[in-house]
Amino acid sequence: MNRDPTTLATGLPLAWATFLTDWDRTLRSGNYPSTTRYNYLLAVAQLGRYLADDSQRDAGEAAGTPTAVTRRHVEDFQAWMITTRSPATALNKHKALQQFFKWLTVDEEEMDQSPMLRVRQPKTPKRLIPIIRDEDTKKLLDTCKGKDFVHVRDEAIIRLLSNTGARLSEVAKVDTDDVDLSLDTVRYHGKGAKDRRVRLGPKTARAVSRYLRARRGHKGFGLPDLWLAVRGARPLTANGIKLMLKRRGLRAGVDGVHAHRWRHTYAHEWKLAGGDTGDLMLVLGWTSEDMPRHYGASAAAERAQEVQARMGIGERV
C-alpha cells in the first residue's frame, strides 16, 4: 500500500484536493506523525470520493467542495463505512473528520459550523483480545532455532515484543542507535512523538546481540533501521513483521498471532504481579488512565480468580 499522503489528493475535485493539501501542510507544521497524517488525510479523501460518486448518491455542492458538506452527508458516509468496512473503521474516520472540519471552521474560517457537531460516534463492540500463553510464545521461538539470518532476526523481534510489550509500530521503527547493549536497553519512539527507554531481560538482550552480529554481514548493514528484510538492502517494515508473525504462527500451530496480544499479556502479567499502574503507563507509553483498564480487561476474570485463590476468603474457618 502506498502510504504517501501527497498521493491522496489525486483524482479528487479541485477544491477537495486543495483543502487536503493545505491541511497536510498544517499537520506537518504541527509535527504530526506520518501515520497519523496519512490516516487523517485518507478519511477526508474517502469522504470526498464518496460524495463525488454521483452514480451512487446525490451530494449536491458537497461533491465539489468540503465547505458544502452537511451532517446528512457525513452520516451517509459513516453508515456506508460501517456496512462496507466495520464499525471500528467508521469510528476512526469519524475522529479524523472531526479534526478536519474543526480546522476548516476554526483555523480557516471557511465554514460557520462543523457538520460533525451533532453526528454521533458509531458504537463499536468491545472485543476482548486474548493474552498469549508462555507455551505459545515458546512454540513460536522454537520455529526460529537456527543460525540463519532470518531465524536470528525473527527470534529477536518476538522476544522484544514479548519482553517489552511494545507496539508493533514502535518495534518496527527502532534504529540501531536506539539499542544500548551496555545498559541492555532499547529506546522506543511512541505515539505523539514521545520517546521512552525500556530495559531488556537477559534472554532478549542476548537475542538482539546475536541479531546485531548476524546483521553485520547483511547487504543493508549501513542502513539506520535495526530490522532488515532478508533480501536486498532495505528495512523490514511493520507490515513485514506482521506477515512474519502470521507465518511463524502457522508453522508453530498457534492461532491468531499478532503483536498486540503480547502487549495485552504484558499488562496482564504486570497487574497480576501487583505492579504499580503509573509505572505500567510509563513502560508501555500510555498517557490516558483508560488504557490500563482496557488492556487488562481481556484477562481481568482470570486475575480475579487467581487473587481470590491467593486470599483464601472463607477458607480460614
N, C-alpha and C positions, 0 to 999 in steps of 0.2 A: 504494500500500500504506500502510495506517495503521501508523505505527511508534510510536504512543503506548503505552509499557509498561503503563499503567494499564488498557488495554482487554483485555489478555491474560487476565486472570482471569475475564472474562465467560463464564458458562456452565459453569465448572468446578465440581466438587463443593466444598462449603463449606471443608473442611479444605485442599484443594489451593489454593483461591483465597486463603485466609487466609495460608498459608505463603508463597505467591507475593508477596502484598502486603508481608508482613513482610521478606522477603528483598530486595525492591525498596528498602525503606527503608534497609536495611543497605548496599546498593550505592550508594545516593545519598549516604549519610553518608560513604562511602569515596571519594566524588568520582569514581566510575567514569564514563567517557564514555557518553553516551546510547546510542550504537550498541552498545557492549559490553553495557550493561544490557539493551537490547532483545533482543539475541541470546541472552543467558543466560536471560532470563525466557521467551522463546519456546520454548526447548528444554524447559524444565520444563512449560510449558503443553501442549506437544505430547505429552509423556510422559503427563501427566495425562489428556488426552483419549483417547489411545491405550488406556490401561488402563480408562477408564470405558466404552469401547465394548464392552459385554458380548456384542453380537451377533458380534463378531469373535474374542474370546478370553476365557478365564476368569482374571480378575485377582484374584478374591477381595477381601480387605480393601483391597488396594492401589488398587482402583478408587475408594475413598473417601478415602484419606489417603496421602501420600507416606511416612509413617513405617512403612508396611507393605510398601514396595517391597523386593523381593529381587533378587539377582543374576540370577535367571531372567527376571524382568520386564524388567530393563534390557537383557539380551542379546536378548530377543524384539523389543523396541523398536528396538534397534540394527540387527538383521537386517532389520526392516521398513523402516527408513530407507535401508539400502543398496539394497534392492530397489526401493523407490518413488522415492527421490531419487538418491543417489550415495554412494560410499564417503567422498568428501571431506565431504559434508554430515553423514554419520553421525559422522565424526571430530569435527566441530565440536560436534555435540550431545553426544558423549561428554565432551569437555573442559568444556562448560557444566555438565553433570550432575555431574561431579566436584566442581566448586565448590559446587553447590547442596547435595549430600549431605555435603560437608565442613562447610558452615555448619550443617546440621541436626544433625550429630553433635558437632562441636567447640564451636560457638558456642551453639546452642540446647539441646544435650544431649537431643534428642528421640529419638535412636537410639543404640544401643550401638556399632554398626559400620556403616560406609558400605557400601551394596550395590555400590558401584563398585570395591571393594577388589581383586577378582580378575577384573573384566571387562576383557578385552583390548581395546586400541585397534584399530579397524578399519584394516587395511592399505590404503593408497591408492597408486595407480600414480603414478610420478614423471613428470609431464608437463613437457616442455621448452617454455617459451614462446619463440617465435622473436623475435629482435630486429626492429626496423623500420628499413628502409634509408632513407638520406637522400633517395633519389629518391622513395620512397613518401610521406615527410613533405612533400616539395615538391609532389607531386600533390595532397595534401590542402590545402596552403596555397594552391595555385592556384585551388581552388574558393572561396576566401574573398576573392578580388580584388573590390574594390568599396568604396564609402563608406557603404553601408547599415549600420545599427546591427548587424544580425546577422552580417554579414561581418567587421566590425571586431572584434566581440566574439569570434567563433569563432577568428579568427587569433590573437588574444592568448592564448586558452586553449590552443590547440595548441602555440604557441611556448613557453608556460610549462611545459607537460608535457614537451616535448622538451628544453628548455634546462636544466631543474632536476631532472628525474627524480622529481618529487613524486608521491605517491599521489593518486588521483582524489579521495578524501575530503578531502585537505589542500587541493588546489586549489579544491574546491567551497566550503570553509569560510573562504576568505580574505575579510577585510573591507577596506574602503577604507583604514582606519587601518593595515593591515598592509603597505601598499605605500609605500615611501620612494624616490621617483624622484630625490631629491637625491643619494642614495647608490646608486641602481639596485639596490635590494634588496627582497625580499619575506619576510615572516615567516609561517612555516607552523606550524599547531597540530597536532602529530603525535600518535601513539598514546601512551597513558599520560600525557596532559596535559603532553607535552614540546614546548616551542616551540623553533624554530630559525630563524635568519635566513640566507637564501641570496642570493647575488649574481646579478643578471641580466646576460646578454650584451646588447650594443648593439641588436641586432635585436629581441630580446624586450622590452627596456625601451621601445623606440620603439613596438612594437605595443601594449603596456599603456598607454602615454601617449596614443596615438591613441584607444584604447577609453575612457579616462577622459574625454577631450574629448567623445566621442560620448555618453557616459553622462549628461553634464550636461543634455542635452535630453530625457531619458527620464522617464517618469512616476514611476519608482521611485528617482529621484535621491537622495531623502532617506533611503533605507534604508542600513543599515551594510554590507550584503552587497555585495561587489565585483561579482559576476556577477548580471545581471538578466535575467529572461525577456523575450522580445520583446514580449509583450502584458501590460498591466496593471502595477501596482506590486507586483511580487513577485519574489523571488530565483530564480535558476536553480539547481536542486538538483543533487546528484551524479548522480541518475538522468537528469536533463535533459541533463547533459553527456555521459553515456554514450550516450544516444539521438542527440545531435548528432554525436558521433564516428561512430556507425554510419551516419547519413545521409551525412556527408561521405565516408566510405569507399566507400559505394555509388556516389556521384556521381563519385568520383575513380577508381573501378575498383580499389580496394585492398581485399583481403580481410582479415578478422579484425582490424579496427582497434579497439583498446581501450587505455586509459590505461596499463595495466601493461606493455605492450610497450615504451613509452618508458623506463620505469623499468629494465627489463632492459637496454635498449640503453645507457642511461647508465652502468650498472655495467660493461658490456662495454667501452665506449669508454674509461672511466677505467682499467680494468685493462690494456687494450691500450697505453695511453699510459704505463704504468709508474707510475700514481698509487698513493699510499700507501693501504693498506686501512683503516687507522684514520681517515684523513681522509675516505674514502668513506663510512664509517659515520656520521660526523658530518654530512656533507652530506645523506645520504639518511635520517637519523633512525633508524638502527639501534642497538640495544644488544647484540644477540647476534652473535657472530662467525660463526655458521652462515649468516647472511643473505648476506654477500658470496659465499660458496660457492654458495648456492642460486641467487642471481640471475646469477651468472656461468656457471652450468652450461650454459645453452642455447647459449652461443657459445664454450665452452671449446675445442672441437676447432678452430674457426676461428682462435682466438687462438694455439693451439699451432702451427698450420701457419704463421701469419704470423711468429711468433717463430723457428721453425725456418728459414724462408727468410732472415730477417734475420741469424741467427747463421752461416749458411753452413757448418754442420758437414760435414766431408768434402769440401768444395769448395776447401780451401786447399792441396791437394797435386796 
